[in-house]
Amino acid sequence: MSDDRWLATTLSVGAAVVGAVVAFRRQLAQRAPVAQSLQHQVHVVTGANTGLGFATSRELAKRGASVVMVCRSREKCDAAAGRIRRALAVQRGAVAGSVTTATCDLASRDSIAAFVAEALPAAVPGGAIDALVNNAGLMSGKKFGEDVVDGVDATVRTNHCGPAALTLRVLAAFDVRRCVVVASRLEKRGRVGEVLEGGTPDASAYAVSKQMNLLFARELAKRRPETLTVSCTPGMVNTELGRYHPLFALAAPLRHALLPTPAAGCGSIVHAATAPDLAPGGYYAKATAGGFEAVAPSPDARDDALAARLWDRTAEWNAAGGGGAALFARVPLDGCARGEDL
Ligand SMILES: NC(=O)c1ccc[n+]([C@@H]2O[C@H](COP(=O)([O-])OP(=O)(O)OC[C@H]3O[C@@H](n4cnc5c(N)ncnc54)[C@H](OP(=O)(O)O)[C@@H]3O)[C@@H](O)[C@H]2O)c1
């Protein structure tokens, strides 16, 4: 092959690859829709120091909201808030909002109690919250029941027990207009039914916890109609979620090339937190044709009886003081947040 032909072929193949990558990223991206001003609104976002929580906080604040960024590390929270404040300071056009910070470790019952009793009232003196965004999450890469800390699966504790306890405590103490639960399409592999039967299904702890998120949101929407409860799934986004996977660092070039950034991927969360016309209990994702649409969770995650059982088990376990009674027969939630109001 002549040099010219070789060069032309290389350039065409290169252009085709770049085009395919750009198209793929565009397909996954779900930028937040241009929306109404959020001035005078208060949004509370967990897991706000990085990934989708950070991007969501920035997006909400750019539109005028007062955002309470909730993180487990004070240093990371302050650094993230500083980055957003610098962006807001040079923002043109729309009136920028503001960010404040508060710490809460969702794996710790004491930390959740202190957050709701002290940090949140200080950050939200008026007591009204337009949206509580339960975004924080952990993907340990472990199977359900493989990593049990203080009697509870560590991922379930952080992704389900902690957020559930935090939500119910916040709902009891504040005027919350909307509650957003960030789930994942991986919930369809969750098999919560088997877990509640005392089994240890061959499922990742993450999938189990994400199906629990949807079941919790479903039951909450029914039990608390005065608060709009909705769920969403952001799709695949290039965040730190896979940080515990051994190949996470190695796969960085691939992730950067193929997946949307958190800024380009937080749209469904912002939509769930702000769109005016959402259905109670709805589950939202990016629509193929652009925009966002209600999607159906897996059959298990829309099983009303299962949602009620998960709720009741939590309540039973809590009523027993969290000591003897097990939420899950095999992997008790001993040590899971046991708020009095759970
Ligand atoms: N990225 C995706 O492709 C994808 C897809 C579907 C759903 N999601 C969901 O999106 C949400 C955000 O995830 P992400 O992708 O942005 O992941 P990420 O970059 O890893 O961010 C997760 C956030 O959760 C926080 N967190 C973890 N454990 C915590 C704990 N015990 N207490 C308080 N905060 C804790 C992390 O804090 P530290 O930084 O201190 O650990 C971090 O701020 C999760 O619920 C996830 O399930 C993500």
The ligand as an SDF file (V2000), in Angstrom:
LIG
                    3D

 48 52  0  0  0  0  0  0  0  0999 V2000
  -22.0880    6.4780   37.9440 N   0  0  0  0  0  0  0  0  0  0  0  0
  -23.0080    5.6830   37.3990 C   0  0  0  0  0  0  0  0  0  0  0  0
  -22.8030    5.1490   36.2980 O   0  0  0  0  0  0  0  0  0  0  0  0
  -24.2920    5.4220   38.1070 C   0  0  0  0  0  0  0  0  0  0  0  0
  -25.2600    4.6560   37.4490 C   0  0  0  0  0  0  0  0  0  0  0  0
  -26.4720    4.4060   38.0910 C   0  0  0  0  0  0  0  0  0  0  0  0
  -26.6930    4.9120   39.3640 C   0  0  0  0  0  0  0  0  0  0  0  0
  -25.7280    5.6470   39.9820 N   0  0  0  0  0  0  0  0  0  0  0  0
  -26.0150    6.1540   41.3410 C   0  0  0  0  0  0  0  0  0  0  0  0
  -25.6540    7.5110   41.4310 O   0  0  0  0  0  0  0  0  0  0  0  0
  -25.3770    7.8310   42.7890 C   0  0  0  0  0  0  0  0  0  0  0  0
  -24.0970    8.6480   42.8700 C   0  0  0  0  0  0  0  0  0  0  0  0
  -23.0230    7.8180   42.4870 O   0  0  0  0  0  0  0  0  0  0  0  0
  -21.7650    8.3420   41.6740 P   0  0  0  0  0  0  0  0  0  0  0  0
  -21.7310    7.5900   40.4040 O   0  0  0  0  0  0  0  0  0  0  0  0
  -21.6970    9.8090   41.6530 O   0  0  0  0  0  0  0  0  0  0  0  0
  -20.5920    7.7260   42.5870 O   0  0  0  0  0  0  0  0  0  0  0  0
  -19.3540    8.4090   43.3370 P   0  0  0  0  0  0  0  0  0  0  0  0
  -18.6320    9.3070   42.4180 O   0  0  0  0  0  0  0  0  0  0  0  0
  -18.6090    7.2700   43.9400 O   0  0  0  0  0  0  0  0  0  0  0  0
  -20.0430    9.2750   44.4890 O   0  0  0  0  0  0  0  0  0  0  0  0
  -20.6720    8.6270   45.5550 C   0  0  0  0  0  0  0  0  0  0  0  0
  -20.8930    9.6150   46.6870 C   0  0  0  0  0  0  0  0  0  0  0  0
  -21.4990    8.9060   47.7900 O   0  0  0  0  0  0  0  0  0  0  0  0
  -20.7450    9.1880   48.9510 C   0  0  0  0  0  0  0  0  0  0  0  0
  -20.7930    8.1370   49.9570 N   0  0  0  0  0  0  0  0  0  0  0  0
  -20.3640    6.8550   49.8670 C   0  0  0  0  0  0  0  0  0  0  0  0
  -20.4880    6.2400   51.0560 N   0  0  0  0  0  0  0  0  0  0  0  0
  -21.0220    7.1480   51.9170 C   0  0  0  0  0  0  0  0  0  0  0  0
  -21.3740    7.1380   53.2930 C   0  0  0  0  0  0  0  0  0  0  0  0
  -21.1800    6.0580   54.0620 N   0  0  0  0  0  0  0  0  0  0  0  0
  -21.8880    8.2460   53.8530 N   0  0  0  0  0  0  0  0  0  0  0  0
  -22.0780    9.3610   53.1130 C   0  0  0  0  0  0  0  0  0  0  0  0
  -21.7420    9.4500   51.8170 N   0  0  0  0  0  0  0  0  0  0  0  0
  -21.2150    8.3560   51.2280 C   0  0  0  0  0  0  0  0  0  0  0  0
  -19.3230    9.3620   48.4450 C   0  0  0  0  0  0  0  0  0  0  0  0
  -18.5210   10.0080   49.4180 O   0  0  0  0  0  0  0  0  0  0  0  0
  -16.9120    9.7370   49.4410 P   0  0  0  0  0  0  0  0  0  0  0  0
  -16.3550   10.4260   48.2410 O   0  0  0  0  0  0  0  0  0  0  0  0
  -16.4680   10.3250   50.7390 O   0  0  0  0  0  0  0  0  0  0  0  0
  -16.7420    8.2540   49.3900 O   0  0  0  0  0  0  0  0  0  0  0  0
  -19.5900   10.2110   47.2230 C   0  0  0  0  0  0  0  0  0  0  0  0
  -19.8100   11.5330   47.5840 O   0  0  0  0  0  0  0  0  0  0  0  0
  -25.3100    6.5010   43.5480 C   0  0  0  0  0  0  0  0  0  0  0  0
  -26.4940    6.3240   44.2900 O   0  0  0  0  0  0  0  0  0  0  0  0
  -25.2380    5.4700   42.4350 C   0  0  0  0  0  0  0  0  0  0  0  0
  -25.8200    4.2400   42.8210 O   0  0  0  0  0  0  0  0  0  0  0  0
  -24.5410    5.9210   39.3910 C   0  0  0  0  0  0  0  0  0  0  0  0
  1  2  1  0
  2  3  2  0
  2  4  1  0
  4  5  1  0
  4 48  2  0
  5  6  2  0
  6  7  1  0
  7  8  2  0
  8  9  1  0
  8 48  1  0
  9 10  1  0
  9 46  1  0
 10 11  1  0
 11 12  1  0
 11 44  1  0
 12 13  1  0
 13 14  1  0
 14 15  2  0
 14 16  1  0
 14 17  1  0
 17 18  1  0
 18 19  2  0
 18 20  1  0
 18 21  1  0
 21 22  1  0
 22 23  1  0
 23 24  1  0
 23 42  1  0
 24 25  1  0
 25 26  1  0
 25 36  1  0
 26 27  1  0
 26 35  1  0
 27 28  2  0
 28 29  1  0
 29 30  1  0
 29 35  2  0
 30 31  1  0
 30 32  2  0
 32 33  1  0
 33 34  2  0
 34 35  1  0
 36 37  1  0
 36 42  1  0
 37 38  1  0
 38 39  2  0
 38 40  1  0
 38 41  1  0
 42 43  1  0
 44 45  1  0
 44 46  1  0
 46 47  1  0
M  CHG  2   8   1  16  -1
M  END
$$$$
